[in-house]
Amino acid sequence: MNNLKKTLALMAALAMTATAFVGCGEEESSSVSESSSVAEEVSEEASEEASEEASEEASEEASEEASEEVSEEVVEAEVPALGTPDGTLGDGGDALTILCWTEDDLKFMYDVVANASGMDKSKMVWSQVGTAGGEANEKYAQVFASDDDVDLFFCDADWNMAYQNNDEYSAPLSAVGITEDMYANAYDYTGAMGKDQNGGPKGATWQVAAGGYAYRTDLAEQYLGITTPEDMQAAIGDWAAFWETAATVYEASEGVTAMADSLGGVWRAYSNGNRTSAWVQDGVITADNSKACLGDFISMAKTNYDAGYISTASQWTDDWLPQGMSAGAQANKTFGFFFPTWSLGAGSQLSTAEGEEGAEGSTYGMYNIVSGPTGWFWGGTWICVSPKTDNATEAGQFIYYMTVDSTSMQAYVDAKSDFVNNKVVMANTIKAGTNSNPLLGGQDQLAVLADSAANIDMSIATQYDATINTELQNAVQAYCEGTIASEEDCVDEFLNKLSESLTDVTVE
């Protein structure tokens, strides 16, 4: 390994070590400052000798481990410039219309793309489907069946394959000048998820969706005597420890505070951290394979729901995020949330859960993030091109500058604090220590979730996962609430619903 790689790897180790000790309030600012100064000192040395000196502060094991991870990320691969549209799609339209279910990410993208491409910001128009991400799957089909103007559309990882595999809905990225070799600096799984059944690139993503556990630091100190993310992680390092700590929190809060924000949150972490088999294999869902995918989740969910360790709120309902505040009907109902990277930045679910800074009940900045009981991920969003686009040039520019170009992706990280799909940008951001997230009291969630991001594997994903996840969560929720009598009945209900919903899949 050359000296530059050693130095960068060591700096990453130091950043992670310092981040692990970030606490609340003034201690956070001090910790971030100390980590930055150490990184700068090592950077000035930029030699093997500096690496050895700093190793005295970071353990040799951590340094070697970080070296192996960062060494592959610090060398930026050259990528081709944006190509020109191939002429198969319309061009020269009035506005670039982007179909999506929320503008939370888009409003940060407009400036990034406009500044990088020279495109008129007013030319980018958001077209919403008026529903949540999961339900957008069905709404999109209605939009495409109409004459509504759509140039680009965003697809959730749970159902992007269905749209990418349909040529009436999505055009090849090559048609707007985007080629596969442009993604040499991207995380591998994102390219695979963006291909259709014939292996052609149909979608591209700007984000990597590693997940962690975001917890209330004030409640951690009050109920557990814990003041650092390192100690919090030690208390919930696996599922057994997580539920043991949940019991302590529940008792200390006199039955008010559940450890987990929702059954859906637990399922997302458990499923994408423990499941190793695809639900659908050769067009079939079997009871045996379903049990392998489920593991002990249903019994774990029921036991801890009944004990009060999992909140009764459901994801995406009005009761879900207000649990993160300290006033109101849902005050302090949860200790923390299972959140992916896209829930942690500006304008995200975490910001809603905290409330506006200074407002009654606000817990703004009172959260930290840790890996939690398992490494996991949750979704992500892929950008696809509509075959009916009349803005092929602008569509290509938008995708290129949001998913390929390092400079503009860095600008997006700095503005949104999202984990982007560019290994070089993320390595540089973590090394520089520039991501200080005010929602997390100044903590850098990117450094905490870097390992999980590097290990995301979506090879078992199928185009049916959105329906499967929905039906499973409905069945488990009903079982936990008592309207389904047994675990066996819960599984039967789940499979029966799948046989009704998935008409092109055999459920045995």
C-alpha positions, 0 to 999 in steps of 0.5 A: 500500500502506498503512503497516500492510501495508508494515510487516508485509511488511518484518517478514516479510522481516526474519524470513526474513533472520534465519532464514536465518542461524540456526546451531547451539546458542548461535548459534541462540538469539542469531539468534532473539533478534536477529530478534525484537528487530528485529521489535519495533522495527519494530512500534513504529514501525508506519509507512512511515518505519520500513519505510525504516529497516529496509530498510537491513538487509534488501535492497530486493528482499527487502522488495518481494518480501515486501511483495507476498506478505504484503500479501494475507495480513494483512487478515483476512476476516470469516467466518460463525459456525458454523451448526447441523446441517440435521437430515439427520444423527444427533445426540446420540450419546455420543461423537465417534468420529474414524477415523484411522491415527495419533493424532499430530495428534489428541492436540493437537486434543483440547485445542484443540477442547475449549477453543474449543467447551466440548465435553467432551474425554473425548467425543472418541474416536480410532478407529484402523485399525491401519495406515499412511496409505497402507494406511488407504485400503483399511481405511476401506472395510472400516470403513464396510461394518461397523457400527462407529461413525464420526462423522468420518474423516481422509483423505490427499490421495492418496485423499481424493477417492475418499471425498469422491466417494462419498455413502455414505462422506461427507456434505456439510459443510453438513449439520453447519453448515460452509459454503464462505464460512467459508474466506475466509482459507484457502489456495485449493487446500485448498478445491478439494481438499475438494470432490466431483465436483459441486463441493460441500464434502465435506472440510476441512483444518487444514494446508498441506503444503509440503515442504523438506529437513531436514538434520543441521547437525553433518554439514553442518559436518563434511563440508561446512564449512557452518554456516548454512541460507543456505549449505546452501541455496546448496549444494543449490539445484537437483537438479544441485547437490544431487547434486554435494553428495551426492557430496562428503558420500558421499566425506567420510563414507567411503561411510556417508552418503547425501544423500537418505533414500529413493527415496520422499522424492526422488520426493515432492519431484521429483513435486510440484515438477516435474510439471505434468500429471495422470496420469489424463486423461479416464479414460486413462493413456497411456505418452506422458503417463506419460513426461511426468509422470516426466521424468528421475526414473527415470534420476536415481533409478537413477544416484544410488542406484547411486552411494550418494547415495540411502539403500536404506531405504524410507519407513515401514519400520523402517529409515527414520527411525533413519537420522537418529540417530548410533548404532545399525544405521542411524546416520548413513545419511542426511544429511537427509530430504525432509519436509513441514510435518506431519513437522516438529512435535511428535510427528512423523517428525522427532522420531522420526528425532532420538530422545529428547533425551539418549538414546544416538545422539540428534540432537535439535535438530541439524537445520535446514530449507531449501527444497532443490532445488525447491519442493514439497508432500506431501499433507495431511489432510482431515476428512470427515463420515460419513453415519452420524454420530450427533453432527452438532453435535460434528462441526461444532464439531470441523471449525469450530474446527480448520479455520476459527476463527483463535484456535483454529488459532493455539492449534494452531500454538503447540502442534503447530508445524504449518503451518495452513490460515489465511493470517492465522494464519501471517502473524501467527505468522511476523511475531511470531517465536513459532515456535521449533522445538526439533527444528530447534534453534530455527529457524522452519520456518514462515518457511522454507516460507511461499513454497512453501505459498503456491504449492501447486497441486493442480489435477492431483491425481486420486483415483488418485494413491495407487495410482499413487505406490505402484506407481511407487515399487515399480517404481523400487525394483525397478529400482534394486535390480536385479530389473528390468533396464532403465528401459524395463522399469521403465516397463512394469512400472509401467503393467502394475501400474496396468492391474491395480490401476485397474479403472475407468481405461484404461491405454494 
